[in-house]
Amino acid sequence: AHDIVASAQAEYRRLLSVLYSDGYFGPNIRVFVDGREAATLPPFSNIGKVEKAEIRVSPGPQFQFGKANVLPQAPQTKIPEEFATGKTARTGVISTATGAAIRGWRDDGHAKAQVKNQSITANHRDDTLDVDIRLNPGPKLSFGNLSVSGKTIMSHERMRDLIALPVGETFSPHELDKISKRLRRTGIFRSVSITEAQDVGPDQTLDVEVRVEDDLPNRITAGAELESDDGLTLSANWLHRNLFGGGERLVLDAEVSSIGAQSGGLDVLASAELTRPATFQAD
C-alpha cells in the first residue's frame, strides 16, 4: 500500500513533465487513492491496503511559441526549425535549440559558452510560450597543456604521439572527438575519457586531461567444429594488445581443418599480423 501511495504522489510530476514536453502548459492533473487526492495524504499515514487508484488528466490547450530567441548565435549555427514563432511549444525543442546554440559557439572556439540567463513565460490568455535565452559565449580559446593519467604501461611519449593534441591551435570539440576515436581504435584501452579544464589558462588557453585504462594485455580464443562430410576443424587465436609497450598489437592465428574428412587432405593455415598506431603520424 505504501508503494502505491508513493507512486501515486509521484505521478503529478511525471505527468506534468510528459505534458510540458508536448506543449501542454495548463493541465489539470488529479490522482486519487481510494477516492482521496494523493497529494493530500500524509507521508506517514498508516494505510493498510489500497482498493483503487485513479488518474484523471485534462491536458488543456496545446501552446505555441510566441517569442523564440536564443541569442547571441555564432556564425553557421543551425537552430532547429521547430524553435520558431507559431510552432508547437515543446520543452524538448527548447533544450535542443539551446544545445545547438552552445555547440555553435564551441565549434567556433568558445569552449566555455553557457547560458547566462533565461526567461520562459506561459501566456494562458492566448496559449503561447515566450522563450528568451541569453548566452555568454566566453573568450575564444586555444588548446593549452596536455596531461595524461590513468592505469597504463604506455610511455608518456607514445601517449602524446597517439593523442597529438594541437597545442596552440584554436579549440575544437571535433578535435577532441578525433582523439577519443583514435585512442579507442587502437584496441589497447578498456576506457578513454577526455576532460576540459574548468578554468581558462594563461593567454586564453584551455588545458586538456586524457585519462585511460589499459585493457587486459592478452586474449586467447579457441574453437572446434565438426561436420559429417568435412570432418573436424580446430582453430586458435592469440592476441597481445601492447607487445613492446608502444601500442604494438600482435595477432597470431592457426587453423587445422578437414581432420577425418571423407575426401581431400588436411588443410593447415597460420597467420600473423603486427600493427603499430601513430607510426608516421597520429592517424
PAZAPA-4460 file (N, C-alpha, C; in steps of 0.05 Angstrom, whole numbers, plus 32768, in hexadecimal, padded with zeros to 4 digits):
% residues 283
    n_x    n_y    n_z   ca_x   ca_y   ca_z    c_x    c_y    c_z   seq   type   mol
   8011   7FE8   8000   8000   8000   8000   8011   8019   8000     1      A     A
   8027   8019   8010   8038   8031   8011   8046   8035   7FF6     2      H     A
   804D   8020   7FE7   8059   8023   7FCD   8045   8030   7FB9     3      D     A
   802C   8027   7FBB   8018   8032   7FA9   8013   8050   7FAF     4      I     A
   8012   8057   7FC8   800E   8073   7FCF   8026   8084   7FC6     5      V     A
   803E   807A   7FCB   8056   8089   7FC2   8056   808D   7FA4     6      A     A
   804F   8078   7F95   804E   807A   7F78   8038   808E   7F6F     7      S     A
   8021   808D   7F7D   800C   80A0   7F76   8014   80BD   7F7B     8      A     A
   8022   80C2   7F90   802B   80DD   7F96   8040   80E7   7F83     9      Q     A
   804F   80D4   7F77   8063   80DB   7F63   8058   80E0   7F48    10      A     A
   803F   80D7   7F44   8032   80D9   7F29   802F   80F6   7F20    11      E     A
   802A   8108   7F33   8026   8124   7F2B   803E   812F   7F1B    12      Y     A
   8056   812B   7F26   806E   8135   7F19   8073   8127   7EFF    13      R     A
   806F   810C   7EFF   8074   80FD   7EE7   8062   8106   7ED0    14      R     A
   8048   8107   7ED6   8035   810F   7EC1   8039   812C   7EB8    15      L     A
   8040   813E   7ECB   8045   8159   7EC4   805C   815B   7EB0    16      L     A
   8071   814C   7EB5   8088   814B   7EA4   8081   8142   7E88    17      S     A
   8070   812D   7E87   8068   8122   7E6D   8057   8136   7E5E    18      V     A
   8045   8144   7E6B   8033   8157   7E5E   8043   8170   7E55    19      L     A
   8055   8179   7E66   8066   8190   7E5E   8076   8189   7E45    20      Y     A
   8080   8171   7E44   8091   8169   7E2E   8082   8169   7E13    21      S     A
   8067   8168   7E15   8056   8168   7DFD   8047   8182   7DFA    22      D     A
   804E   8197   7E09   8042   81B1   7E05   8029   81B8   7E15    23      G     A
   8022   81A8   7E29   800A   81AD   7E39   8013   81B9   7E54    24      Y     A
   8010   81D4   7E56   801A   81E2   7E6D   8004   81EB   7E80    25      F     A
   7FEB   81E2   7E7C   7FD6   81E8   7E8E   7FC5   81D0   7E95    26      G     A
   7FD2   81BA   7E9D   7FC3   81A1   7EA2   7FB6   81A1   7EBE    27      P     A
   7FA3   8190   7EC1   7F96   818B   7EDB   7F9A   816D   7EE1    28      N     A
   7FAB   8167   7EF5   7FB1   814B   7EFB   7FA6   8144   7F16    29      I     A
   7F96   812F   7F17   7F8B   8125   7F30   7F92   8107   7F33    30      R     A
   7F9D   8100   7F4A   7FA3   80E4   7F50   7F95   80DD   7F6A    31      V     A
   7F85   80C8   7F69   7F75   80BF   7F80   7F7E   80A4   7F8A    32      F     A
   7F7F   80A1   7FA4   7F84   8087   7FB0   7F6C   8081   7FC3    33      V     A
   7F5C   806E   7FBA   7F43   8068   7FC9   7F33   8081   7FCD    34      D     A
   7F31   8091   7FB7   7F20   80A9   7FB8   7F2C   80C1   7FC4    35      G     A
   7F44   80BF   7FD0   7F51   80D6   7FDC   7F68   80E0   7FCA    36      R     A
   7F6A   80FB   7FC9   7F80   8106   7FB8   7F9B   80FE   7FC4    37      E     A
   7FAC   80F2   7FB3   7FC5   80E6   7FBD   7FD7   80FC   7FC9    38      A     A
   7FD6   8114   7FBE   7FE7   8129   7FC8   7FE1   8131   7FE4    39      A     A
   7FC8   812C   7FED   7FC0   8134   8008   7FC5   811E   801D    40      T     A
   7FCD   8107   8015   7FD2   80F1   8028   7FEB   80F7   8038    41      L     A
   7FEA   80F5   8053   8002   80F9   8063   8018   80E5   805C    42      P     A
   8031   80ED   805C   8047   80DA   8053   804A   80C2   8066    43      P     A
   8042   80C5   8080   8045   80AF   8093   802B   80A4   809C    44      F     A
   8016   80A7   808B   7FFC   809C   8092   7FFC   807E   8091    45      S     A
   7FED   8071   80A3   7FEC   8054   80A5   7FD6   804A   8093    46      N     A
   7FDE   8043   807A   7FCB   8039   8066   7FCF   801B   8063    47      I     A
   7FBB   800B   806A   7FBD   7FEE   806A   7FBD   7FE2   804E    48      G     A
   7FAA   7FEB   803E   7FA9   7FE1   8022   7F9B   7FF6   8010    49      K     A
   7F9F   7FF3   7FF7   7F93   8005   7FE3   7F82   7FF4   7FD0    50      V     A
   7F68   7FFD   7FCE   7F56   7FEE   7FBD   7F56   7FF9   7FA0    51      E     A
   7F5A   8014   7F9E   7F57   8020   7F83   7F68   8038   7F81    52      K     A
   7F76   803B   7F6A   7F85   8053   7F64   7F7B   805D   7F49    53      A     A
   7F78   8078   7F48   7F6C   8083   7F30   7F7B   809D   7F28    54      E     A
   7F80   80A0   7F0E   7F8D   80B8   7F04   7F7B   80C6   7EF0    55      I     A
   7F77   80E0   7EF4   7F66   80F0   7EE1   7F77   8107   7ED8    56      R     A
   7F79   8109   7EBD   7F8A   811F   7EB2   7F79   812E   7E9E    57      V     A
   7F79   8149   7EA1   7F6E   815B   7E8E   7F85   816B   7E83    58      S     A
   7F8F   8165   7E6B   7FA8   8172   7E62   7FA5   8190   7E5B    59      P     A
   7F8D   8199   7E55   7F8A   81B5   7E4D   7F95   81B9   7E31    60      G     A
   7F96   81D2   7E28   7F9F   81D8   7E0C   7FBD   81D3   7E09    61      P     A
   7FC4   81CD   7DF0   7FE0   81CB   7DE9   7FEC   81E6   7DE2    62      Q     A
   8001   81EE   7DEF   800D   8208   7DEC   801F   8209   7DD3    63      F     A
   8022   8222   7DC9   8035   8227   7DB3   8049   823C   7DBC    64      Q     A
   8060   823C   7DAF   8075   824F   7DB5   806B   826B   7DAD    65      F     A
   806E   827E   7DBF   806A   829A   7DB9   8085   82A6   7DB1    66      G     A
   8094   82AF   7DC5   80AF   82B7   7DC1   80C1   829E   7DC3    67      K     A
   80D4   829B   7DB1   80E6   8284   7DB1   8102   828E   7DAB    68      A     A
   8112   8294   7DC0   812C   82A0   7DBC   8141   8290   7DCC    69      N     A
   8158   828A   7DBF   8170   8281   7DCC   8186   8292   7DC0    70      V     A
   8190   82A5   7DD0   81A3   82B9   7DC6   81BA   82BD   7DDA    71      L     A
   81D1   82C6   7DD0   81D9   82C8   7DB4   81E0   82AD   7DA8    72      P     A
   81E2   82AC   7D8D   81E8   8293   7D80   8202   8296   7D70    73      Q     A
   8212   8281   7D70   822B   8281   7D61   8225   827E   7D43    74      A     A
   8237   8286   7D31   8233   8281   7D15   8230   8263   7D0F    75      P     A
   8220   825C   7CFC   821B   8240   7CF3   820B   8230   7D08    76      Q     A
   8200   823D   7D1C   81EF   822E   7D2F   81D5   8226   7D22    77      T     A
   81CD   820D   7D26   81B4   8203   7D1B   81A1   81FD   7D32    78      K     A
   818D   820F   7D34   8178   820C   7D48   8161   81FB   7D3C    79      I     A
   8156   81E8   7D4B   8140   81D7   7D40   8129   81E8   7D36    80      P     A
   811E   81E0   7D1F   8107   81EF   7D13   80EF   81EF   7D26    81      E     A
   80ED   81DB   7D38   80D6   81DA   7D4A   80D7   81F0   7D5F    82      E     A
   80EE   81FC   7D63   80F0   8212   7D76   80EB   822D   7D68    83      F     A
   80D2   8233   7D65   80CA   824C   7D56   80AE   8253   7D5E    84      A     A
   80A7   826D   7D5B   808D   8277   7D61   8078   8268   7D51    85      T     A
   8063   825F   7D60   804D   8250   7D53   8050   8232   7D53    86      G     A
   8068   8228   7D5A   806C   820B   7D5C   8064   8201   7D78    87      K     A
   805E   81E8   7D7A   8055   81DC   7D93   806C   81DF   7DA8    88      T     A
   8064   81E9   7DC0   8078   81F1   7DD4   807F   81D8   7DE5    89      A     A
   8091   81C8   7DDC   809A   81B1   7DEB   80B3   81B7   7DFA    90      R     A
   80B5   81AD   7E13   80CD   81B3   7E23   80E6   81A6   7E17    91      T     A
   80E3   818F   7E0B   80FA   8182   7DFE   8106   8193   7DE8    92      G     A
   80F5   81A2   7DDA   80FE   81B3   7DC4   810F   81CA   7DCF    93      V     A
   8106   81D4   7DE7   8116   81EA   7DF4   8132   81E0   7DFB    94      I     A
   8133   81C8   7E07   814D   81BD   7E0E   815E   81B8   7DF6    95      S     A
   8152   81AD   7DE0   8161   81A8   7DC8   816C   81C1   7DBC    96      T     A
   815C   81D6   7DBB   8164   81F0   7DAF   817B   81FC   7DC0    97      A     A
   8178   81FB   7DDA   818D   8206   7DEC   81A7   81F7   7DE8    98      T     A
   81A5   81DC   7DE7   81BD   81CC   7DE3   81CA   81D2   7DC8    99      G     A
   81BA   81D6   7DB3   81C5   81DC   7D99   81D4   81F7   7D99   100      A     A
   81C9   820B   7DA7   81D6   8225   7DA8   81F0   8223   7DB7   101      A     A
   81F1   8214   7DCD   820A   8210   7DDC   821E   8201   7DCC   102      I     A
   8216   81EC   7DBE   8228   81DD   7DAC   8234   81EF   7D96   103      R     A
   8223   8202   7D8C   822C   8214   7D78   8244   8225   7D82   104      G     A
   8241   822F   7D9A   8257   823F   7DA6   826F   822E   7DAB   105      W     A
   826B   8215   7DB5   8282   8203   7DBA   8290   81FC   7DA0   106      R     A
   8281   81F8   7D8B   828E   81F2   7D71   829E   8209   7D67   107      D     A
   8298   8221   7D71   82A6   8239   7D69   82BD   823F   7D7C   108      D     A
   82C3   822D   7D8F   82D9   8231   7DA1   82D2   823B   7DBC   109      G     A
   82B9   8241   7DC1   82B1   824C   7DDB   82A9   8234   7DED   110      H     A
   82BC   8228   7DF9   82B8   820F   7E08   82A6   8212   7E20   111      A     A
   82A6   822A   7E2C   8297   822E   7E45   827C   823C   7E41   112      K     A
   8271   823A   7E29   8257   8245   7E24   8242   8238   7E36   113      A     A
   8230   8249   7E41   821C   823E   7E53   8204   8251   7E54   114      Q     A
   81EE   8248   7E60   81D6   8259   7E64   81DC   826E   7E79   115      V     A
   81D7   8287   7E72   81DB   829D   7E84   81C1   82A2   7E95   116      K     A
   81AA   82A4   7E88   8191   82A6   7E95   817B   829D   7E82   117      N     A
   8163   8298   7E8D   814D   828F   7E7C   8133   8298   7E88   118      Q     A
   8120   829D   7E76   8105   82A5   7E7E   80F1   8294   7E6D   119      S     A
   80E2   8283   7E7B   80CE   8272   7E6D   80B3   8277   7E7A   120      I     A
   80A0   8283   7E6B   8087   828C   7E76   8070   8280   7E66   121      T     A
   805D   8273   7E74   8045   8268   7E67   802F   827D   7E6A   122      A     A
   8024   8285   7E53   800E   8298   7E52   7FF4   8288   7E4D   123      N     A
   7FE4   8286   7E62   7FCC   8275   7E60   7FB4   8283   7E52   124      H     A
   7FB7   829D   7E4D   7FA2   82AB   7E3F   7FA1   82A4   7E21   125      R     A
   7FB9   82A1   7E15   7FB9   829A   7DF9   7FC8   8280   7DF4   126      D     A
   7FCE   8270   7E09   7FDA   8255   7E07   7FF5   8256   7DF8   127      D     A
   8006   8269   7E01   8020   826B   7DF5   8036   8269   7E0A   128      T     A
   804D   8261   7E02   8064   825F   7E14   807A   8271   7E09   129      L     A
   8082   8285   7E18   8098   8297   7E10   80B2   828D   7E1D   130      D     A
   80C6   8289   7E0B   80E0   827F   7E14   80F6   8293   7E0C   131      V     A
   8105   829C   7E1F   811B   82AE   7E1A   8133   82A5   7E2A   132      D     A
   8146   8299   7E1C   815E   828D   7E28   8176   829D   7E1F   133      I     A
   8186   82A6   7E32   819E   82B5   7E2C   81B7   82A5   7E33   134      R     A
   81CA   82A5   7E20   81E3   8295   7E24   81FA   82A8   7E2A   135      L     A
   820E   829C   7E38   8228   82A9   7E3B   823C   8298   7E2D   136      N     A
   8245   82A1   7E15   8258   8290   7E05   8272   828C   7E13   137      P     A
   827B   829F   7E22   8296   829E   7E2E   82AB   82A3   7E19   138      G     A
   82C4   82A3   7E22   82DA   82AA   7E0F   82E0   8293   7DFC   139      P     A
   82EC   829A   7DE5   82F5   8286   7DD2   8310   827A   7DDC   140      K     A
   8311   8260   7DDF   8328   8253   7DEC   8338   8242   7DD9   141      L     A
   8350   823D   7DE1   8362   822B   7DD3   8369   8213   7DE5   142      S     A
   8371   81FD   7DD9   8379   81E5   7DE8   8393   81EC   7DF8   143      F     A
   8392   81E5   7E12   83A9   81EA   7E24   83B8   81D1   7E29   144      G     A
   83BF   81CD   7E43   83CF   81B6   7E4A   83BF   819C   7E4A   145      N     A
   83CD   8186   7E45   83C1   816B   7E45   83CC   815C   7E5D   146      L     A
   83BA   814F   7E6C   83C2   813E   7E82   83B5   8122   7E7D   147      S     A
   83C5   810D   7E83   83BC   80F2   7E7F   83BC   80E4   7E9A   148      V     A
   83A7   80D6   7EA0   83A5   80C8   7EB9   8397   80AD   7EB5   149      S     A
   8396   809D   7ECA   8389   8083   7EC8   839C   806C   7ECA   150      G     A
   8391   8053   7EC9   83A1   803B   7ECC   83A9   8031   7EB0   151      K     A
   83C1   8037   7EA8   83CB   802E   7E8E   83E9   802A   7E90   152      T     A
   83F3   8016   7E80   8410   8012   7E7F   841D   8021   7E68   153      I     A
   840C   802F   7E59   8416   803F   7E42   8427   8056   7E4D   154      M     A
   843D   805C   7E40   844D   8073   7E48   843F   808D   7E41   155      S     A
   8445   80A2   7E4F   8439   80BC   7E49   843F   80C5   7E2D   156      H     A
   8457   80BF   7E24   845F   80C7   7E09   844E   80BB   7DF4   157      E     A
   8449   80A0   7DF7   8438   8093   7DE3   841B   809C   7DE6   158      R     A
   8412   80A1   7DFF   83F6   80AB   7E03   83F3   80C6   7DF4   159      M     A
   8407   80D7   7DF6   8405   80F1   7DE9   8405   80EE   7DCA   160      R     A
   8414   80D9   7DC0   8413   80D4   7DA4   83F7   80CB   7D9B   161      D     A
   83EB   80BA   7DAC   83D0   80B1   7DA5   83BB   80C7   7DA7   162      L     A
   83BD   80D8   7DBC   83A9   80ED   7DC1   83AD   8104   7DAC   163      I     A
   83C5   810D   7DA9   83CC   8122   7D96   83BA   813B   7D99   164      A     A
   83B8   8145   7DB2   83A8   815C   7DB7   83B5   8175   7DA9   165      L     A
   83A6   8183   7D98   83B2   819A   7D8A   83B5   81B2   7D9C   166      P     A
   83C8   81B2   7DAE   83CD   81C7   7DC1   83D1   81E2   7DB3   167      V     A
   83C4   81F7   7DBC   83C6   8211   7DB0   83B2   8217   7D9A   168      G     A
   83A5   8202   7D90   8390   8207   7D7C   8375   820C   7D89   169      E     A
   8362   8218   7D7A   8348   821F   7D85   833A   8206   7D8F   170      T     A
   832D   8209   7DA6   831E   81F3   7DB2   8309   81E9   7D9E   171      F     A
   8306   81CE   7D9D   82F2   81C2   7D8C   82E8   81A8   7D9A   172      S     A
   82CE   81A6   7D9F   82C4   818D   7DAB   82C7   8175   7D97   173      P     A
   82C7   817B   7D7D   82CA   8166   7D6A   82E6   8159   7D6C   174      H     A
   82FA   816A   7D73   8315   815F   7D76   8316   814C   7D8E   175      E     A
   8308   8153   7DA3   8306   8141   7DBA   82F8   8127   7DB4   176      L     A
   82E4   8128   7DA3   82D6   8110   7D9A   82E9   80FE   7D8A   177      D     A
   82F9   810B   7D78   830C   80FC   7D68   8321   80EE   7D7A   178      K     A
   832A   80FC   7D8F   833D   80F0   7DA1   8331   80D8   7DAF   179      I     A
   8318   80DA   7DB9   830B   80C4   7DC7   8308   80AC   7DB4   180      S     A
   82FF   80B1   7D9B   82FC   809B   7D88   8317   808E   7D82   181      K     A
   832C   809E   7D7F   8346   8094   7D79   8351   8082   7D8F   182      R     A
   834C   808A   7DA8   8356   8079   7DBE   8346   805F   7DC0   183      L     A
   832B   8061   7DBC   831B   8048   7DBD   8321   8035   7DA6   184      R     A
   8328   8041   7D8F   832D   8030   7D78   8345   801E   7D7B   185      R     A
   8358   8026   7D8D   8370   8016   7D91   8369   7FFB   7D9D   186      T     A
   8352   7FF9   7DAC   834B   7FE0   7DB9   835B   7FDA   7DD2   187      G     A
   836B   7FEE   7DDB   837C   7FEA   7DF3   836E   7FF0   7E0D   188      I     A
   835B   8003   7E0C   8351   800E   7E25   8334   8003   7E2B   189      F     A
   8330   7FFE   7E44   8315   7FF6   7E4D   8303   800E   7E4E   190      R     A
   830E   8025   7E56   82FE   803E   7E58   830F   8056   7E50   191      S     A
   8301   806A   7E45   830E   8083   7E3D   82FC   809A   7E44   192      V     A
   8306   80AD   7E52   82F6   80C5   7E59   8307   80DE   7E55   193      S     A
   82FB   80F3   7E4A   8308   810C   7E45   82FA   8122   7E54   194      I     A
   8308   8131   7E64   82FC   8146   7E75   8309   8161   7E6F   195      T     A
   82F8   8175   7E6C   8302   8190   7E68   8305   819D   7E84   196      E     A
   8319   81AD   7E87   831F   81BB   7EA0   8307   81CD   7EA7   197      A     A
   8302   81D0   7EC1   82EC   81E1   7ECA   82F2   81FE   7EC5   198      Q     A
   830B   8206   7EC9   8313   8222   7EC7   8323   8227   7EAE   199      D     A
   8321   8240   7EA4   8330   8248   7E8C   834D   824E   7E95   200      V     A
   8360   8244   7E86   837C   8248   7E8D   8387   8262   7E83   201      G     A
   83A1   8267   7E87   83AD   8280   7E7D   83AC   8281   7E5F   202      P     A
   83AB   829A   7E55   83AA   82A0   7E38   8392   8293   7E2B   203      D     A
   837B   8291   7E39   8362   8286   7E2E   8366   826A   7E24   204      Q     A
   8372   8259   7E34   8376   823D   7E2D   8365   822B   7E3F   205      T     A
   8360   8213   7E35   8350   81FF   7E44   8360   81E5   7E45   206      L     A
   8367   81DD   7E5E   8375   81C4   7E61   8362   81AC   7E5E   207      D     A
   836D   8196   7E56   835D   817D   7E51   836A   8166   7E60   208      V     A
   8359   8156   7E6D   8363   813D   7E7A   8357   8125   7E6C   209      E     A
   8369   8112   7E65   8361   80F9   7E59   8366   80E3   7E6E   210      V     A
   8351   80D4   7E75   8354   80BF   7E88   834D   80A4   7E7B   211      R     A
   835F   8091   7E7D   835B   8077   7E70   835F   8061   7E84   212      V     A
   8355   804A   7E7D   8359   8031   7E8D   835E   801A   7E79   213      E     A
   8375   800D   7E7D   837C   7FF7   7E6B   8368   7FE0   7E6D   214      D     A
   8363   7FD4   7E56   8354   7FBB   7E56   8367   7FA4   7E5E   215      D     A
   835C   7F8D   7E62   836D   7F76   7E68   8381   7F72   7E51   216      L     A
   839A   7F6D   7E56   83AE   7F6C   7E40   83AA   7F55   7E2D   217      P     A
   83A0   7F3E   7E36   839E   7F27   7E25   8381   7F1D   7E22   218      N     A
   837C   7F11   7E0B   8362   7F04   7E07   8367   7EEA   7DF7   219      R     A
   835D   7ED4   7E01   8360   7EBB   7DF3   8344   7EAF   7DED   220      I     A
   8340   7EA7   7DD4   8326   7E9B   7DCD   832C   7E80   7DBF   221      T     A
   831A   7E6E   7DC1   831C   7E54   7DB4   8301   7E4A   7DAB   222      A     A
   8300   7E3A   7D96   82E7   7E30   7D8C   82EA   7E15   7D7F   223      G     A
   82D3   7E06   7D7F   82D3   7DEC   7D71   82B8   7DE9   7D63   224      A     A
   82B9   7DDE   7D4B   82A1   7DDA   7D3B   82A2   7DBE   7D2E   225      E     A
   828D   7DAF   7D31   828C   7D94   7D26   8275   7D92   7D11   226      L     A
   827C   7D89   7CF8   8268   7D85   7CE4   826A   7D68   7CD9   227      E     A
   8254   7D5D   7CD1   8254   7D41   7CC9   8265   7D3C   7CB0   228      S     A
   8265   7D50   7C9D   8274   7D4C   7C84   8290   7D57   7C86   229      D     A
   8293   7D6F   7C92   82AD   7D7E   7C92   82BE   7D77   7CAA   230      D     A
   82B4   7D68   7CBC   82C5   7D60   7CD3   82C7   7D76   7CE9   231      G     A
   82DD   7D74   7CF7   82E1   7D86   7D0F   82F3   7D9E   7D07   232      L     A
   82EB   7DB5   7D11   82FB   7DCD   7D0E   8302   7DD9   7D29   233      T     A
   831C   7DDD   7D2E   8325   7DE9   7D47   8332   7E04   7D41   234      L     A
   832C   7E18   7D51   8338   7E33   7D4D   8340   7E3F   7D67   235      S     A
   8354   7E51   7D66   835D   7E5F   7D7E   8367   7E7A   7D76   236      A     A
   8365   7E8D   7D89   836D   7EA9   7D84   837A   7EB4   7D9D   237      N     A
   8390   7EC2   7D9A   839E   7ECE   7DB0   83A3   7EEB   7DAA   238      W     A
   839B   7EFD   7DBC   839E   7F1A   7DB8   83AE   7F26   7DCE   239      L     A
   83C1   7F37   7DC7   83CF   7F48   7DDB   83CA   7F65   7DD4   240      H     A
   83BF   7F74   7DE6   83B6   7F8F   7DE0   83CC   7FA4   7DE0   241      R     A
   83E2   7F9E   7DEF   83F7   7FB3   7DF2   8412   7FA5   7DF5   242      N     A
   841B   7F9A   7DDE   8432   7F87   7DDF   844B   7F93   7DEA   243      L     A
   8453   7FAB   7DE0   846C   7FB7   7DE8   8468   7FD0   7DF9   244      F     A
   844F   7FD4   7E02   8449   7FEC   7E12   8444   8005   7E03   245      G     A
   8443   8003   7DE8   843E   801A   7DD8   8424   8018   7DC8   246      G     A
   8412   8006   7DD1   83F9   8003   7DC3   83F9   7FEE   7DAD   247      G     A
   840F   7FDF   7DAB   8410   7FCB   7D96   83FD   7FB4   7D9C   248      E     A
   83EE   7FAC   7D87   83D9   7F98   7D8A   83E0   7F80   7D79   249      R     A
   83E5   7F69   7D86   83ED   7F51   7D78   83D6   7F3C   7D7A   250      L     A
   83CF   7F32   7D62   83BA   7F1D   7D60   83C5   7F05   7D52   251      V     A
   83C3   7EEE   7D60   83CB   7ED4   7D54   83B3   7EC3   7D50   252      L     A
   83AF   7EB8   7D38   8398   7EA7   7D32   83A2   7E8C   7D27   253      D     A
   8394   7E76   7D2F   839B   7E5C   7D25   8381   7E4C   7D22   254      A     A
   837F   7E3D   7D0C   8367   7E2D   7D07   8370   7E13   7CF8   255      E     A
   8365   7DFD   7D02   8369   7DE3   7CF5   834D   7DD8   7CEF   256      V     A
   8348   7DD3   7CD5   832D   7DCA   7CCD   832F   7DB0   7CBD   257      S     A
   8318   7DA5   7CB8   8315   7D8C   7CA9   8321   7D74   7CB7   258      S     A
   8321   7D75   7CD1   832C   7D5E   7CE1   8317   7D47   7CDF   259      I     A
   831E   7D32   7CD3   830B   7D1B   7CD0   82F6   7D20   7CBB   260      G     A
   82FB   7D32   7CA8   82E7   7D37   7C93   82E5   7D1F   7C80   261      A     A
   82CE   7D1C   7C74   82C9   7D06   7C62   82D9   7D08   7C48   262      Q     A
   82E0   7D21   7C40   82F0   7D25   7C28   8304   7D3C   7C2D   263      S     A
   831A   7D3C   7C1D   832D   7D51   7C1F   8340   7D4D   7C36   264      G     A
   8355   7D5E   7C37   8369   7D5C   7C4B   8366   7D70   7C61   265      G     A
   8379   7D70   7C73   8379   7D82   7C8A   8380   7D9E   7C81   266      L     A
   8372   7DB2   7C8B   8378   7DCE   7C85   8382   7DDC   7C9F   267      D     A
   8398   7DEA   7C9C   83A4   7DF8   7CB3   83A9   7E15   7CAB   268      V     A
   83A0   7E27   7CBC   83A3   7E44   7CB7   83AF   7E51   7CCF   269      L     A
   83C3   7E61   7CCB   83CF   7E71   7CE1   83D4   7E8D   7CD7   270      A     A
   83CF   7EA0   7CE8   83D3   7EBC   7CE0   83DC   7ECD   7CF8   271      S     A
   83E9   7EE3   7CF2   83F2   7EF6   7D07   83EE   7F12   7CFD   272      A     A
   83E5   7F23   7D10   83E1   7F3F   7D08   83EB   7F51   7D1E   273      E     A
   83FC   7F65   7D17   8407   7F78   7D2A   83FF   7F94   7D21   274      L     A
   83F2   7FA3   7D32   83EB   7FBF   7D2C   83F6   7FD1   7D41   275      T     A
   83FD   7FE9   7D38   8408   7FFD   7D4B   83FA   8018   7D45   276      R     A
   83EB   8023   7D58   83DD   803C   7D52   83F0   8054   7D54   277      P     A
   83E8   806A   7D47   83F8   8083   7D48   8415   807F   7D41   278      A     A
   841A   8072   7D2B   8435   806C   7D23   8442   8083   7D12   279      T     A
   8434   808B   7CFD   843F   80A1   7CED   8431   80BB   7CF5   280      F     A
   8419   80B9   7CFE   840A   80D0   7D08   83F4   80C6   7D1A   281      Q     A
   83E5   80D7   7D27   83D2   80CF   7D3C   83BD   80BC   7D30   282      A     A
   83B4   80C1   7D17   839F   80B1   7D0C   83A9   8099   7CFC   283      D     A
***
